[in-house]
Amino acid sequence: MLSAISWTAVYFVVWWTTLFAVLPFGARGQAEDAEIAPGTEPGAPSRARMGRLFLITTAVSAVVFAGLYLVITRNLFGLDDIPFLPRFERVS
């Protein structure tokens, strides 16, 4: 069984991966808004809205983590359930 520290590390990895999936949601570049600040890349976001992105990331990652937690702790799915993997016999 995994410890609380291990589950925290798993949640952190899920959260960080989800953040990169959520980052492009609603992003508009400075070139799209026709307000390019001097010295910046035209593709840089005009408004980052990081607080909103962090809240969305936390909600989505909590759902993903809950599903992952259930699958791991309840043994709902295992490697033997993947049809294209070879079957190995246990050695006593």
Biopython code that builds the backbone (N, CA, C, O; Angstrom):
import numpy as np
from Bio.PDB.StructureBuilder import StructureBuilder

atoms = [
    (1, "MET", "N", (0.843, -1.181, 0.000)),
    (1, "MET", "CA", (0.000, 0.000, 0.000)),
    (1, "MET", "C", (0.887, 1.243, 0.000)),
    (1, "MET", "O", (1.952, 1.265, 0.617)),
    (2, "LEU", "N", (0.438, 2.247, -0.686)),
    (2, "LEU", "CA", (1.219, 3.475, -0.775)),
    (2, "LEU", "C", (1.006, 4.355, 0.452)),
    (2, "LEU", "O", (-0.076, 4.365, 1.037)),
    (3, "SER", "N", (2.031, 5.081, 0.829)),
    (3, "SER", "CA", (1.929, 5.978, 1.977)),
    (3, "SER", "C", (1.324, 7.312, 1.542)),
    (3, "SER", "O", (1.124, 7.556, 0.352)),
    (4, "ALA", "N", (1.038, 8.160, 2.511)),
    (4, "ALA", "CA", (0.476, 9.476, 2.223)),
    (4, "ALA", "C", (1.446, 10.323, 1.403)),
    (4, "ALA", "O", (1.025, 11.115, 0.560)),
    (5, "ILE", "N", (2.719, 10.158, 1.647)),
    (5, "ILE", "CA", (3.720, 10.912, 0.879)),
    (5, "ILE", "C", (3.717, 10.451, -0.577)),
    (5, "ILE", "O", (3.838, 11.268, -1.491)),
    (6, "SER", "N", (3.582, 9.148, -0.791)),
    (6, "SER", "CA", (3.532, 8.625, -2.159)),
    (6, "SER", "C", (2.289, 9.127, -2.884)),
    (6, "SER", "O", (2.364, 9.512, -4.051)),
    (7, "TRP", "N", (1.138, 9.124, -2.197)),
    (7, "TRP", "CA", (-0.104, 9.615, -2.813)),
    (7, "TRP", "C", (0.004, 11.106, -3.111)),
    (7, "TRP", "O", (-0.533, 11.570, -4.117)),
    (8, "THR", "N", (0.683, 11.859, -2.261)),
    (8, "THR", "CA", (0.889, 13.282, -2.512)),
    (8, "THR", "C", (1.746, 13.477, -3.753)),
    (8, "THR", "O", (1.471, 14.363, -4.562)),
    (9, "ALA", "N", (2.768, 12.670, -3.911)),
    (9, "ALA", "CA", (3.624, 12.756, -5.095)),
    (9, "ALA", "C", (2.834, 12.402, -6.356)),
    (9, "ALA", "O", (2.994, 13.050, -7.390)),
    (10, "VAL", "N", (1.987, 11.382, -6.274)),
    (10, "VAL", "CA", (1.160, 11.004, -7.424)),
    (10, "VAL", "C", (0.212, 12.142, -7.783)),
    (10, "VAL", "O", (0.044, 12.459, -8.960)),
    (11, "TYR", "N", (-0.414, 12.765, -6.773)),
    (11, "TYR", "CA", (-1.317, 13.884, -7.037)),
    (11, "TYR", "C", (-0.563, 15.052, -7.675)),
    (11, "TYR", "O", (-1.077, 15.699, -8.588)),
    (12, "PHE", "N", (0.645, 15.319, -7.201)),
    (12, "PHE", "CA", (1.451, 16.401, -7.758)),
    (12, "PHE", "C", (1.743, 16.154, -9.236)),
    (12, "PHE", "O", (1.651, 17.079, -10.043)),
    (13, "VAL", "N", (2.091, 14.928, -9.599)),
    (13, "VAL", "CA", (2.369, 14.594, -10.995)),
    (13, "VAL", "C", (1.101, 14.736, -11.836)),
    (13, "VAL", "O", (1.149, 15.262, -12.948)),
    (14, "VAL", "N", (-0.026, 14.272, -11.313)),
    (14, "VAL", "CA", (-1.298, 14.408, -12.032)),
    (14, "VAL", "C", (-1.645, 15.888, -12.193)),
    (14, "VAL", "O", (-2.065, 16.308, -13.271)),
    (15, "TRP", "N", (-1.474, 16.680, -11.136)),
    (15, "TRP", "CA", (-1.798, 18.105, -11.196)),
    (15, "TRP", "C", (-0.923, 18.825, -12.225)),
    (15, "TRP", "O", (-1.420, 19.623, -13.020)),
    (16, "TRP", "N", (0.370, 18.540, -12.205)),
    (16, "TRP", "CA", (1.299, 19.209, -13.109)),
    (16, "TRP", "C", (1.008, 18.835, -14.561)),
    (16, "TRP", "O", (1.061, 19.695, -15.440)),
    (17, "THR", "N", (0.703, 17.567, -14.823)),
    (17, "THR", "CA", (0.365, 17.131, -16.177)),
    (17, "THR", "C", (-0.933, 17.787, -16.642)),
    (17, "THR", "O", (-1.049, 18.204, -17.794)),
    (18, "THR", "N", (-1.900, 17.873, -15.742)),
    (18, "THR", "CA", (-3.175, 18.500, -16.069)),
    (18, "THR", "C", (-2.986, 19.989, -16.344)),
    (18, "THR", "O", (-3.658, 20.542, -17.215)),
    (19, "LEU", "N", (-2.097, 20.638, -15.628)),
    (19, "LEU", "CA", (-1.844, 22.059, -15.855)),
    (19, "LEU", "C", (-1.433, 22.310, -17.298)),
    (19, "LEU", "O", (-1.932, 23.243, -17.927)),
    (20, "PHE", "N", (-0.531, 21.493, -17.832)),
    (20, "PHE", "CA", (-0.090, 21.690, -19.206)),
    (20, "PHE", "C", (-1.183, 21.357, -20.211)),
    (20, "PHE", "O", (-1.160, 21.870, -21.330)),
    (21, "ALA", "N", (-2.133, 20.519, -19.844)),
    (21, "ALA", "CA", (-3.269, 20.250, -20.719)),
    (21, "ALA", "C", (-4.268, 21.404, -20.693)),
    (21, "ALA", "O", (-4.939, 21.660, -21.692)),
    (22, "VAL", "N", (-4.374, 22.106, -19.556)),
    (22, "VAL", "CA", (-5.360, 23.171, -19.373)),
    (22, "VAL", "C", (-4.824, 24.536, -19.827)),
    (22, "VAL", "O", (-5.620, 25.423, -20.135)),
    (23, "LEU", "N", (-3.536, 24.724, -19.875)),
    (23, "LEU", "CA", (-2.952, 26.032, -20.203)),
    (23, "LEU", "C", (-3.514, 26.680, -21.475)),
    (23, "LEU", "O", (-3.755, 27.887, -21.465)),
    (24, "PRO", "N", (-3.731, 25.948, -22.556)),
    (24, "PRO", "CA", (-4.221, 26.622, -23.760)),
    (24, "PRO", "C", (-5.701, 27.009, -23.725)),
    (24, "PRO", "O", (-6.152, 27.717, -24.625)),
    (25, "PHE", "N", (-6.472, 26.580, -22.730)),
    (25, "PHE", "CA", (-7.903, 26.882, -22.683)),
    (25, "PHE", "C", (-8.126, 28.386, -22.613)),
    (25, "PHE", "O", (-7.686, 29.036, -21.664)),
    (26, "GLY", "N", (-8.790, 28.930, -23.587)),
    (26, "GLY", "CA", (-9.140, 30.340, -23.580)),
    (26, "GLY", "C", (-7.982, 31.301, -23.766)),
    (26, "GLY", "O", (-8.140, 32.500, -23.536)),
    (27, "ALA", "N", (-6.833, 30.811, -24.173)),
    (27, "ALA", "CA", (-5.670, 31.688, -24.339)),
    (27, "ALA", "C", (-5.791, 32.474, -25.643)),
    (27, "ALA", "O", (-6.050, 31.911, -26.706)),
    (28, "ARG", "N", (-5.601, 33.761, -25.536)),
    (28, "ARG", "CA", (-5.591, 34.633, -26.710)),
    (28, "ARG", "C", (-4.257, 35.366, -26.737)),
    (28, "ARG", "O", (-3.828, 35.941, -25.736)),
    (29, "GLY", "N", (-3.614, 35.338, -27.891)),
    (29, "GLY", "CA", (-2.326, 36.002, -28.035)),
    (29, "GLY", "C", (-2.477, 37.505, -28.193)),
    (29, "GLY", "O", (-3.557, 38.006, -28.508)),
    (30, "GLN", "N", (-1.386, 38.211, -27.971)),
    (30, "GLN", "CA", (-1.392, 39.661, -28.122)),
    (30, "GLN", "C", (-1.679, 40.059, -29.565)),
    (30, "GLN", "O", (-2.305, 41.090, -29.813)),
    (31, "ALA", "N", (-1.226, 39.250, -30.513)),
    (31, "ALA", "CA", (-1.470, 39.558, -31.925)),
    (31, "ALA", "C", (-2.953, 39.452, -32.251)),
    (31, "ALA", "O", (-3.459, 40.213, -33.076)),
    (32, "GLU", "N", (-3.654, 38.525, -31.617)),
    (32, "GLU", "CA", (-5.101, 38.381, -31.854)),
    (32, "GLU", "C", (-5.869, 39.583, -31.296)),
    (32, "GLU", "O", (-6.881, 39.989, -31.866)),
    (33, "ASP", "N", (-5.398, 40.144, -30.200)),
    (33, "ASP", "CA", (-6.058, 41.304, -29.599)),
    (33, "ASP", "C", (-5.555, 42.627, -30.167)),
    (33, "ASP", "O", (-6.073, 43.686, -29.812)),
    (34, "ALA", "N", (-4.555, 42.580, -31.042)),
    (34, "ALA", "CA", (-3.953, 43.763, -31.673)),
    (34, "ALA", "C", (-3.406, 44.740, -30.636)),
    (34, "ALA", "O", (-3.444, 45.951, -30.850)),
    (35, "GLU", "N", (-2.903, 44.231, -29.522)),
    (35, "GLU", "CA", (-2.295, 45.058, -28.480)),
    (35, "GLU", "C", (-0.957, 44.441, -28.082)),
    (35, "GLU", "O", (-0.835, 43.844, -27.013)),
    (36, "ILE", "N", (0.019, 44.585, -28.925)),
    (36, "ILE", "CA", (1.328, 43.984, -28.672)),
    (36, "ILE", "C", (2.162, 44.944, -27.834)),
    (36, "ILE", "O", (2.440, 46.067, -28.254)),
    (37, "ALA", "N", (2.559, 44.495, -26.652)),
    (37, "ALA", "CA", (3.405, 45.307, -25.774)),
    (37, "ALA", "C", (4.823, 45.330, -26.339)),
    (37, "ALA", "O", (5.312, 44.305, -26.813)),
    (38, "PRO", "N", (5.483, 46.472, -26.297)),
    (38, "PRO", "CA", (6.848, 46.552, -26.827)),
    (38, "PRO", "C", (7.794, 45.583, -26.107)),
    (38, "PRO", "O", (7.787, 45.478, -24.880)),
    (39, "GLY", "N", (8.595, 44.889, -26.894)),
    (39, "GLY", "CA", (9.590, 43.983, -26.348)),
    (39, "GLY", "C", (9.067, 42.602, -26.008)),
    (39, "GLY", "O", (9.788, 41.809, -25.401)),
    (40, "THR", "N", (7.820, 42.285, -26.385)),
    (40, "THR", "CA", (7.265, 40.960, -26.100)),
    (40, "THR", "C", (6.958, 40.226, -27.392)),
    (40, "THR", "O", (6.859, 40.831, -28.459)),
    (41, "GLU", "N", (6.813, 38.942, -27.284)),
    (41, "GLU", "CA", (6.461, 38.083, -28.407)),
    (41, "GLU", "C", (4.990, 38.304, -28.763)),
    (41, "GLU", "O", (4.151, 38.329, -27.862)),
    (42, "PRO", "N", (4.651, 38.463, -30.036)),
    (42, "PRO", "CA", (3.253, 38.675, -30.408)),
    (42, "PRO", "C", (2.338, 37.500, -30.033)),
    (42, "PRO", "O", (1.134, 37.686, -29.860)),
    (43, "GLY", "N", (2.900, 36.305, -29.907)),
    (43, "GLY", "CA", (2.092, 35.148, -29.537)),
    (43, "GLY", "C", (1.905, 34.993, -28.041)),
    (43, "GLY", "O", (1.194, 34.089, -27.601)),
    (44, "ALA", "N", (2.530, 35.859, -27.245)),
    (44, "ALA", "CA", (2.380, 35.779, -25.790)),
    (44, "ALA", "C", (0.941, 36.118, -25.403)),
    (44, "ALA", "O", (0.306, 36.953, -26.048)),
    (45, "PRO", "N", (0.429, 35.480, -24.360)),
    (45, "PRO", "CA", (-0.958, 35.754, -23.985)),
    (45, "PRO", "C", (-1.160, 37.196, -23.538)),
    (45, "PRO", "O", (-0.306, 37.786, -22.876)),
    (46, "SER", "N", (-2.307, 37.748, -23.915)),
    (46, "SER", "CA", (-2.594, 39.124, -23.516)),
    (46, "SER", "C", (-3.020, 39.175, -22.053)),
    (46, "SER", "O", (-2.662, 40.111, -21.338)),
    (47, "ARG", "N", (-3.774, 38.186, -21.605)),
    (47, "ARG", "CA", (-4.147, 38.061, -20.183)),
    (47, "ARG", "C", (-3.933, 36.598, -19.787)),
    (47, "ARG", "O", (-4.507, 35.697, -20.397)),
    (48, "ALA", "N", (-3.121, 36.370, -18.785)),
    (48, "ALA", "CA", (-2.772, 34.994, -18.422)),
    (48, "ALA", "C", (-3.888, 34.289, -17.658)),
    (48, "ALA", "O", (-4.136, 33.109, -17.910)),
    (49, "ARG", "N", (-4.568, 34.964, -16.738)),
    (49, "ARG", "CA", (-5.633, 34.370, -15.919)),
    (49, "ARG", "C", (-5.167, 33.082, -15.228)),
    (49, "ARG", "O", (-5.839, 32.053, -15.286)),
    (50, "MET", "N", (-4.028, 33.163, -14.588)),
    (50, "MET", "CA", (-3.452, 31.972, -13.965)),
    (50, "MET", "C", (-4.285, 31.461, -12.796)),
    (50, "MET", "O", (-4.348, 30.252, -12.573)),
    (51, "GLY", "N", (-4.919, 32.346, -12.051)),
    (51, "GLY", "CA", (-5.759, 31.890, -10.943)),
    (51, "GLY", "C", (-6.885, 30.998, -11.411)),
    (51, "GLY", "O", (-7.154, 29.960, -10.807)),
    (52, "ARG", "N", (-7.548, 31.400, -12.492)),
    (52, "ARG", "CA", (-8.630, 30.598, -13.059)),
    (52, "ARG", "C", (-8.090, 29.268, -13.577)),
    (52, "ARG", "O", (-8.718, 28.226, -13.386)),
    (53, "LEU", "N", (-6.928, 29.299, -14.233)),
    (53, "LEU", "CA", (-6.328, 28.068, -14.737)),
    (53, "LEU", "C", (-5.939, 27.126, -13.607)),
    (53, "LEU", "O", (-6.088, 25.910, -13.733)),
    (54, "PHE", "N", (-5.437, 27.684, -12.495)),
    (54, "PHE", "CA", (-5.075, 26.840, -11.349)),
    (54, "PHE", "C", (-6.311, 26.186, -10.738)),
    (54, "PHE", "O", (-6.259, 25.024, -10.335)),
    (55, "LEU", "N", (-7.415, 26.916, -10.667)),
    (55, "LEU", "CA", (-8.655, 26.332, -10.132)),
    (55, "LEU", "C", (-9.180, 25.225, -11.030)),
    (55, "LEU", "O", (-9.587, 24.171, -10.540)),
    (56, "ILE", "N", (-9.178, 25.448, -12.334)),
    (56, "ILE", "CA", (-9.619, 24.415, -13.276)),
    (56, "ILE", "C", (-8.698, 23.208, -13.192)),
    (56, "ILE", "O", (-9.161, 22.067, -13.193)),
    (57, "THR", "N", (-7.399, 23.456, -13.121)),
    (57, "THR", "CA", (-6.422, 22.372, -13.027)),
    (57, "THR", "C", (-6.640, 21.549, -11.762)),
    (57, "THR", "O", (-6.581, 20.320, -11.802)),
    (58, "THR", "N", (-6.890, 22.221, -10.641)),
    (58, "THR", "CA", (-7.110, 21.517, -9.382)),
    (58, "THR", "C", (-8.371, 20.668, -9.439)),
    (58, "THR", "O", (-8.372, 19.537, -8.954)),
    (59, "ALA", "N", (-9.442, 21.191, -10.020)),
    (59, "ALA", "CA", (-10.692, 20.430, -10.115)),
    (59, "ALA", "C", (-10.541, 19.217, -11.025)),
    (59, "ALA", "O", (-10.954, 18.115, -10.662)),
    (60, "VAL", "N", (-9.954, 19.409, -12.198)),
    (60, "VAL", "CA", (-9.788, 18.297, -13.137)),
    (60, "VAL", "C", (-8.834, 17.251, -12.573)),
    (60, "VAL", "O", (-9.095, 16.052, -12.679)),
    (61, "SER", "N", (-7.743, 17.691, -11.981)),
    (61, "SER", "CA", (-6.781, 16.724, -11.447)),
    (61, "SER", "C", (-7.340, 15.983, -10.236)),
    (61, "SER", "O", (-6.963, 14.836, -10.000)),
    (62, "ALA", "N", (-8.224, 16.604, -9.467)),
    (62, "ALA", "CA", (-8.856, 15.901, -8.348)),
    (62, "ALA", "C", (-9.729, 14.756, -8.857)),
    (62, "ALA", "O", (-9.741, 13.677, -8.264)),
    (63, "VAL", "N", (-10.456, 14.980, -9.948)),
    (63, "VAL", "CA", (-11.290, 13.925, -10.527)),
    (63, "VAL", "C", (-10.421, 12.804, -11.092)),
    (63, "VAL", "O", (-10.704, 11.625, -10.879)),
    (64, "VAL", "N", (-9.367, 13.173, -11.811)),
    (64, "VAL", "CA", (-8.460, 12.170, -12.380)),
    (64, "VAL", "C", (-7.772, 11.386, -11.268)),
    (64, "VAL", "O", (-7.652, 10.164, -11.350)),
    (65, "PHE", "N", (-7.321, 12.085, -10.231)),
    (65, "PHE", "CA", (-6.654, 11.418, -9.122)),
    (65, "PHE", "C", (-7.612, 10.472, -8.391)),
    (65, "PHE", "O", (-7.214, 9.374, -8.002)),
    (66, "ALA", "N", (-8.865, 10.884, -8.200)),
    (66, "ALA", "CA", (-9.844, 10.018, -7.532)),
    (66, "ALA", "C", (-10.056, 8.736, -8.330)),
    (66, "ALA", "O", (-10.135, 7.651, -7.755)),
    (67, "GLY", "N", (-10.148, 8.857, -9.649)),
    (67, "GLY", "CA", (-10.277, 7.659, -10.482)),
    (67, "GLY", "C", (-9.053, 6.773, -10.396)),
    (67, "GLY", "O", (-9.174, 5.553, -10.286)),
    (68, "LEU", "N", (-7.890, 7.367, -10.443)),
    (68, "LEU", "CA", (-6.641, 6.615, -10.325)),
    (68, "LEU", "C", (-6.537, 5.934, -8.966)),
    (68, "LEU", "O", (-6.117, 4.781, -8.869)),
    (69, "TYR", "N", (-6.922, 6.654, -7.919)),
    (69, "TYR", "CA", (-6.888, 6.094, -6.561)),
    (69, "TYR", "C", (-7.811, 4.871, -6.456)),
    (69, "TYR", "O", (-7.431, 3.849, -5.885)),
    (70, "LEU", "N", (-9.008, 4.984, -7.004)),
    (70, "LEU", "CA", (-9.942, 3.856, -6.956)),
    (70, "LEU", "C", (-9.425, 2.656, -7.740)),
    (70, "LEU", "O", (-9.532, 1.518, -7.283)),
    (71, "VAL", "N", (-8.872, 2.908, -8.908)),
    (71, "VAL", "CA", (-8.357, 1.812, -9.728)),
    (71, "VAL", "C", (-7.212, 1.103, -9.011)),
    (71, "VAL", "O", (-7.133, -0.125, -9.040)),
    (72, "ILE", "N", (-6.330, 1.857, -8.372)),
    (72, "ILE", "CA", (-5.171, 1.245, -7.716)),
    (72, "ILE", "C", (-5.568, 0.542, -6.419)),
    (72, "ILE", "O", (-5.135, -0.585, -6.177)),
    (73, "THR", "N", (-6.385, 1.188, -5.579)),
    (73, "THR", "CA", (-6.694, 0.599, -4.271)),
    (73, "THR", "C", (-7.720, -0.521, -4.348)),
    (73, "THR", "O", (-7.700, -1.425, -3.512)),
    (74, "ARG", "N", (-8.607, -0.486, -5.320)),
    (74, "ARG", "CA", (-9.653, -1.519, -5.437)),
    (74, "ARG", "C", (-9.296, -2.614, -6.430)),
    (74, "ARG", "O", (-10.085, -3.533, -6.647)),
    (75, "ASN", "N", (-8.111, -2.527, -7.037)),
    (75, "ASN", "CA", (-7.669, -3.500, -8.033)),
    (75, "ASN", "C", (-8.709, -3.691, -9.132)),
    (75, "ASN", "O", (-9.022, -4.820, -9.508)),
    (76, "LEU", "N", (-9.244, -2.582, -9.648)),
    (76, "LEU", "CA", (-10.261, -2.639, -10.689)),
    (76, "LEU", "C", (-9.677, -2.962, -12.054)),
    (76, "LEU", "O", (-10.389, -3.422, -12.948)),
    (77, "PHE", "N", (-8.394, -2.723, -12.213)),
    (77, "PHE", "CA", (-7.750, -2.902, -13.504)),
    (77, "PHE", "C", (-6.314, -3.305, -13.260)),
    (77, "PHE", "O", (-5.641, -2.729, -12.404)),
    (78, "GLY", "N", (-5.842, -4.278, -13.994)),
    (78, "GLY", "CA", (-4.465, -4.725, -13.851)),
    (78, "GLY", "C", (-3.804, -4.910, -15.202)),
    (78, "GLY", "O", (-4.446, -4.759, -16.242)),
    (79, "LEU", "N", (-2.548, -5.230, -15.187)),
    (79, "LEU", "CA", (-1.827, -5.437, -16.440)),
    (79, "LEU", "C", (-2.361, -6.643, -17.202)),
    (79, "LEU", "O", (-2.270, -6.678, -18.429)),
    (80, "ASP", "N", (-2.913, -7.629, -16.506)),
    (80, "ASP", "CA", (-3.477, -8.796, -17.179)),
    (80, "ASP", "C", (-4.744, -8.451, -17.959)),
    (80, "ASP", "O", (-5.174, -9.237, -18.803)),
    (81, "ASP", "N", (-5.334, -7.320, -17.701)),
    (81, "ASP", "CA", (-6.537, -6.901, -18.415)),
    (81, "ASP", "C", (-6.242, -6.242, -19.759)),
    (81, "ASP", "O", (-7.163, -5.988, -20.534)),
    (82, "ILE", "N", (-4.987, -5.967, -20.041)),
    (82, "ILE", "CA", (-4.601, -5.368, -21.325)),
    (82, "ILE", "C", (-4.397, -6.507, -22.313)),
    (82, "ILE", "O", (-3.510, -7.339, -22.117)),
    (83, "PRO", "N", (-5.203, -6.561, -23.374)),
    (83, "PRO", "CA", (-5.203, -7.750, -24.232)),
    (83, "PRO", "C", (-3.929, -7.990, -25.027)),
    (83, "PRO", "O", (-3.620, -9.145, -25.321)),
    (84, "PHE", "N", (-3.175, -6.960, -25.390)),
    (84, "PHE", "CA", (-2.012, -7.180, -26.243)),
    (84, "PHE", "C", (-0.729, -7.465, -25.473)),
    (84, "PHE", "O", (0.304, -7.723, -26.091)),
    (85, "LEU", "N", (-0.763, -7.424, -24.138)),
    (85, "LEU", "CA", (0.420, -7.757, -23.363)),
    (85, "LEU", "C", (0.543, -9.254, -23.197)),
    (85, "LEU", "O", (-0.473, -9.940, -23.087)),
    (86, "PRO", "N", (1.762, -9.789, -23.176)),
    (86, "PRO", "CA", (1.924, -11.237, -23.011)),
    (86, "PRO", "C", (1.534, -11.676, -21.595)),
    (86, "PRO", "O", (1.658, -10.914, -20.635)),
    (87, "ARG", "N", (1.070, -12.898, -21.492)),
    (87, "ARG", "CA", (0.702, -13.477, -20.197)),
    (87, "ARG", "C", (1.914, -14.223, -19.629)),
    (87, "ARG", "O", (2.536, -15.036, -20.312)),
    (88, "PHE", "N", (2.228, -13.934, -18.390)),
    (88, "PHE", "CA", (3.341, -14.614, -17.734)),
    (88, "PHE", "C", (2.781, -15.443, -16.584)),
    (88, "PHE", "O", (1.856, -15.024, -15.887)),
    (89, "GLU", "N", (3.353, -16.611, -16.404)),
    (89, "GLU", "CA", (2.947, -17.489, -15.312)),
    (89, "GLU", "C", (3.744, -17.138, -14.067)),
    (89, "GLU", "O", (4.907, -16.743, -14.152)),
    (90, "ARG", "N", (3.113, -17.284, -12.916)),
    (90, "ARG", "CA", (3.830, -17.016, -11.654)),
    (90, "ARG", "C", (4.818, -18.139, -11.374)),
    (90, "ARG", "O", (4.545, -19.313, -11.624)),
    (91, "VAL", "N", (5.958, -17.752, -10.855)),
    (91, "VAL", "CA", (6.983, -18.731, -10.496)),
    (91, "VAL", "C", (6.939, -18.868, -8.983)),
    (91, "VAL", "O", (7.024, -17.872, -8.264)),
    (92, "SER", "N", (6.810, -20.073, -8.507)),
    (92, "SER", "CA", (6.710, -20.319, -7.049)),
    (92, "SER", "C", (8.054, -20.449, -6.426)),
    (92, "SER", "O", (8.156, -20.657, -5.217)),
]
sb = StructureBuilder()
sb.init_structure("model")
sb.init_model(0)
sb.init_chain("A")
sb.init_seg("    ")
for serial, (resi, resn, name, xyz) in enumerate(atoms, 1):
    if name == "N":
        sb.init_residue(resn, " ", resi, " ")
    sb.init_atom(name, np.array(xyz, "f"), 0.0, 1.0, " ", f" {name:<3s}", serial, name[0])
structure = sb.get_structure()
